């Protein structure tokens, strides 16, 4: 991965705003126009499912959400993301995450929908206009994450993959096939078959703990669990230079040897069979993480579009029909490469990363797409408002509005310093985990946990994206799942591209 610098927006220092006892609040009924009533003054945060939001802070926006023959008015704080859950015949509920300086005013807190003042904007939702089916949201089970999760697996796996209060509700795990740059042992650099004929998905301690934590994640999620297997490098025998690391990036040494496409496809088939034996049937296999990113001291492999087309063709001949082939798995900045893959008819999906621009309006529509990697960084953690706007706009709402079926964060867990990782400057040394794990096994939910949780906990696999409009600083995406309409609204000066 290549580190992305979030825009440095000014820090917000939101002061408390207590509502007067006589303030008029617009409370939403099950149908029809909102009724006007008064709410008593309160400063305490209500428990989940409790009363109205006690403190909207400075510069909130009051707006209407309308659609399906009903509408309601709500007030949302600045620098926030809110998930409105509207069950047919019931009052809507809202779960909110809002920035407050270097921390949070609210962090996935739930309330009855209410408003202060009159609406100044309208979000229209059209459930009759449908788009893609949602596959889910997730994070990467790096070895770093697996090693940290092992310290307190029950609580941390529940936080990440459960659907209760303050749980993220993730359903997808992206799993490195061998070493990535985030390893608990800084010298652990390997693939599943460093020497031909030695294939094993469980030869190294890192392999075994990854399997163990993936099994726990699947046990928590159940049938909705989806696994994506992703190599950071092909084995040395499948590379032109014949070495796993140390290849010259200025030559073809680190490039995949397309003449080995058949043998390498067999490697993937053995991976699928072995993981299936552990109860971890892959949903997708990616041909290569970041195929245009060459490093010399950590596992990487260069693949041209022609290389991926050759490998994808071999994979389609060898993999079971229920295991798809993911192509590209890199940034939004190379449409030509992606068009070549989709035009070949050999790939089932395309993955995108966030580290070189935010051209998600240019995502292919030829096959399903996923945002497959982006990370926050520990040295940028103090700008919560800026991070909230950037991540929610560009990793979640933006890709979804442009056809993606889900979004996947980078590492599920790291320490407060971004450890552990390989002993090289080429590894990400500041990647922020969804969970921040302390030496004693205690942990905190990072800001990224809440950003993704606002989607994953409420927008479950199988939901259908429906049409919704944006207005001013309000960027939206909406879904329908059975009798439930879910609308996610970002209130931020960082807006979705192309809106």
N, C-alpha and C positions, 0 to 999 in steps of 0.2 A: 504494500500500500504506500501511497505518497501522502504525506501529511497535508491536510487542508487547513488553511487559516480562516476561521470564522470572521465575519466582519466585526470590527471593534466598535460596537454601538455604545453610547454613553450609558453608564450604570444608572438604574432607576432607584430612587430612594422613596418608596411609597409610604406615605404616612397613613395612620389609622383614620378612618372616617366613620363616625358613629351616626346612624340615621336617627333623625328626630322621631319621637314617639308618634307624631302625627303625619309622618311622611306617607304619601299615598303610594302603595305598591300594587302593581297590576299582577294579579294572581290568575293562573290559567285554569279553566275548567276542562272537563273532558271533551267538550265540543262547544262551538259557538264563540261569541266574542268574550274577551276577558272581563272578569268582574273586578271592580275597584273596591279595595278594602284598605285598612290600616294595619300596620305591623308594629308591635311594641319595640322599643329600643333594646338592642342586644349587642354585646361585644364578644361573647363566647362563641367559639366555633361549634356548630351543631355536630352531633355524631352522624355517621352515615345514615341517610334516610331521614334526617332530622328536619329542622326548620329552614327558613330562608337564609341566604347568604348574609352574614352579619356585617361585612365590610367590603365595599366594592372599590375602595381606594380612590385616588385622584384620576381624572380623565377617563372614566368608564364610557362605554358606548351602550345606548339603549336602542334596541332594534326589534323588528318583527320577524318571526319565522313563520312562513305561510305555505300551505300546500295540502292537498288531499281534502279540501273542504273545511279546513280548520286552521286557526292561526293563534299565536301567542306572542306576547311581548316579554323580552328578557333584558336584563342589564348585565354586561360582562366587563370585568376589569380590564385595564390596559395590560399589555404583555401577558396574555393568557391564552390557553387553549381549553375549550369547554366541549364536552360531549353531551348532547341532548338526546335522551332516550324517550321516544314517544310511542307508547303502547296504545293500540286502538282501544278507545273507550276509557282511557285512564288519563290522569294528569301527567304531564311531562316531568321528567326529573333531569337534573344536570349534575355532572361530575366535572370538577374544575381543577386545573393546575395554573397558578398565577405566580409570576416572578415578583420578588421584593428585594431589590438590591442584589446582594450576592447569595440570597436564599429564596425561599418561597413564602408567599402569603397563604397560598393554598397548594396542597399536593394531593391530587386525586381525592378531594373532599366532595361529598355529595349533598345536594340541597333540593328543596322544592324550587321550581322556576318562579322568579319574581322580577319585578322591574321597578326602577325609580325614574320618574319623569316620563316624557313622551318619546316614542321611537323616532329616530332620525334616519333609519335605513330599513330596508326589507330584504330578507333572504327568502327566495322562492325555491321550493322543493317540488319537483315533479316526479312522483313515484311511477308514473306511466312510461317515463322515458328511461330505459334501463341500459346498462353497459356491462362491464365484465363481472364475473364471479370472483369473489375474494378467496384466496388460498390461505392467507394468514399473515402473521407478523412474528418476528423471531430475533435471534442473535446467534453468534458463533460460539460453539463449544471448543474454543482453543484449548491447548494443553494448559496454558496459564489459568484459564477459567476452571477447567476440570480439577486442577490441583488445589485451587482455592476453595471451590465448592465442596471438596471432600472434607474440609475442616468442620462443616456443619451442613451436611447435604440436605437433611430434611427441611430445615427452615429456609435455606436459600433456594432450593429447587421449588418449594412451594411459593416463595415470593415471586420467582420468575415465571413459573408456568401455571400457578393456580389462578382462580378467577374470583377469589373472595376480596374483602376489603383490603386496599393497599397492595393487591397482587397484580402483576402485569398481564397475565393471561396469554403469554406467548405460546405459539403452537409449532413454530418452525425452528429447527436447529441446523445451522450450517457447520459442517464438520470437516476440518482439514484431514486429508488422506496422507498421513505422515506428518512431518514437521512443517510448521509455519514459522513466522518470526516471533510468535508469543509462546514460548516454551518455559516450563518450570525449571528445567535444566538448561543452562545457557549454552551448553555444548552439544545438545541433542539435535542432530541434523540427520534425518533419515527418511527413506520412503518405505513402502511395504515390501519392496523387493530390490534391495540395493545390489544384490547379485542374482542374476537370472537363476530361477529354480529355488530361491529361498523365500518365496512369498509367505507373509504372515501379517495379519492385521493386529496381532496381539503379542508381538515379540518384545516390544519395549514397554517399560513401566508407563510411559506416557500414553501409549496405545491402549493399555488395559484400563487406566483410569478414565480415559475419554469414553470408552465403551460403557463403563460402570455409570458414569454421570448421564450419558445419553439414555441408558435404560431407565434411570430414575426419572428423567424428564418425560420419557414416553409413558411411564407408569402414571405420572401425574396428569398428563394431557389426555391419554386414551386414544381413541381411534382417529382423532383429528391431528395427531402428531405427524409432522412431515420432516424428513431428513434429506439434506443436500450434501453429498460427498464432493469435496473439492480438493484437488492436489495443488500444492504450491510449486511442486516440481515433478516432472517425470523422473523415473530412475535414470541413473547415469547411462545405462545401456541403451536408453531410448533418446539420448541427446547426441548431437553431432560431435561435441567435444569429448564425450565419454566420461564426463565428471559431473558429480552432483553439484558442487560449488567450485569456485575458483576459475570459472570460464571467463574468457575475455568478452565483454559486452560489445566491443567494437568489431567483433568478427561473428561468424555463425556458430561459434563453439557452444553457446548456451541455447541454441535453437533446437526444437524438436526435430528428430529425424523422421520425416514422413514415410520413409521406407519401412519403419518399424510400426506403422499404424496398426497392423493386425496383431502383433505381439502386445502392443500397449493396450489395445482394446480387450485382449484376453486378461490383462492385469485388472482392468475395470470390472470385468465379469467375475473374476475371482473375489474382488472386493465386495461386489453385490452379494455373491453367494455366502461369503464368510460373515458379513454383517447380518444377512438374513438369518443365519444360524444363531445369532445372538438376539434375535427378535427385533432387529433394527433394519427393516427393509427400506432401502433408499427410495425416495420419491423422485429425485433428480440426481444426476451426476454432472458436475461441471467439468469441462475438458481441461481447463486451466485457470487458476486465479491470475488475473491481470496479465494476459498473454503478451502485452507490449511493455512490461516492466522488468527490466533485467538488473539483477544484483549479482555481485561476485561472492559475497560472504554469507549469504543465506539462500535457501532453496528458491529458485525461480526457473522458469522455462519460457523462452520466447516461442510464440506460435504465430505464423502468418494466417490470414484467412484461408489460404489454400491448405495449410497444415490442419487447421480445425475441420475443414470440409472433409479431408481425407480421413481424419480420425473419427469424425461423426458418422461417416458412412460405415466404417468398420464397427463402430459401437452399435449402430442400428441393426446390424446383422447378428450381433452377439448378445445384446442385453435382452432381458425379459421385456415383454410388451408393456408392463406396468411401471417400468423405470425409464424416465425421460432423459434426454440429452440437453444440457444447458450450454449455450455458446456465449462467447465474448467475455462476460464477467469482468468488465473493466469500465472505464469512465464513459460519460455521455458524448465524448468529443470525436468519435470516429464512425460516422454514419456509413462510410464506404465499406468498412470491414463488416459491419452488421448487415448491410444490404447484401453483401456477397454470401454471408451465411444463410440468411433467410431465403435468398434466391435459389440456393442449392437444394432446398427441401430436406436437409439432413438434420436440422436442429428442431427441438420441440419448444424451446423457450430461450430468451435472451436475458442475461443479467447485466445490471448497470451499477457502477460505483460513483461516488460523489466528489472525487478528488481533483477534477479538472473541469470546473464550470458546472452549470446547472441547466443544461439544455435538455431537460426532460420533455419539453414540447416536441422535440425531435425524436423521441422514442419510436422504434418500429411498431407498427400495428400488424405486421405480417404474422407474428406468432405471439403468444403470451409473454409478458415481461415482468421482471421483479427488480426492485432495488435490492441488490444482494450484499452491499457493504457500504457502510460509512461509520466513522468513529468521531466521538468527541475527544477532547484532549485535556489532560489534567492541568496544563499550564494556561488554559482558557476557561477554567471552571468558574471564575468570579463573575463573569458576564452572563448571568442566568437569563436575563431578558433577551439579550442578543442571541444566545444559544437557542432559547425556546423558539424565537421567531424563525431563525435559520433552519433548525432541524425540522420543525413541524411543517414549515412551508416547503422546504426543498427535499426532504427525505420521505415525507409522508403524504401530505395533501397534494403537492405538485405531481409526483409520479402517479398517484392514484387517479387524479383527474386526467391523466394522460395515458391511461390504460393498464398500469401495473396492477398485478393481482395480490401484491403484498410488499412488505418492506422488512429488511433484515439489518439489524445493528451489527457492529463488529463484536468485540469480546464481551461475553456475558459477565465476566468478573475480572477485576484487576485490583491491585493495592492502590492506596491513595497517591503513590508516586508513579503509577503506571507499570509496576513490576508484576510478574517476572517476564523476561524476554531473552532472546538469544544474546550472546556476548559479542555483539557487533553494533556499530553505529547505524548499520543499514536496517536494523530492526526498529519497530516503533517503540520508543522509550517513554512516550507520554500518552499512550492510548488510555482513555478512560473507560472503565468497565460499566456495565449496567448496574452492577453491584460493586461497592468499594469494600474490600475485605481487610480486616485488621489482623495483626499477628495472633491475637487470642481467639480468632474465629468469629468474633462479632462482625457485623456488617451494617452498612448503610445503603439505602437506595440512592443511586446517583440521579442527577437531573434527567439523563437520557432514559432511565427507567420510567419516570413519570411521563415523559413525552410519548414514548411508545405505548405505555400502559393506557393512555387516553384512547388509543385505537384498539389495541389487541384485546383488552378485557371486554369490550363492548361490540366490536365488529368481528364476529366469529366466522370461521371458514364456512363458505356457502352463501354468505350474504351477497346481495347484488348491489353494485353501485348504481345510484339513480342520479338524475340531474339536480343540480343546485347552483344558485347564482352567488357571485361575490359582490361585495359593496364596500367601497372605500378601503379601510384597513382590515376588513373582515374577509378572510379567505376560508372557503368551506369545501366540504365533501360530504356526501350523504349516501345512505345505504337503506335497503329494505330487506328484512329477514322475517318471513312469515307475517305476523301481525305487528311487527315492530319497525318503526322508522328511526334511524339513528343519524343525527347531524353533528358533525364535528366542525367547530368554528374557531379559527385562529384570529385573535385581535392583536395585531402587531403592525408596526411600520414596515416590517419585512413581509412582502406580499408574494403570493405564488406567481411565478413567471407565466406570461401569456394570458393572465386573467383580465 
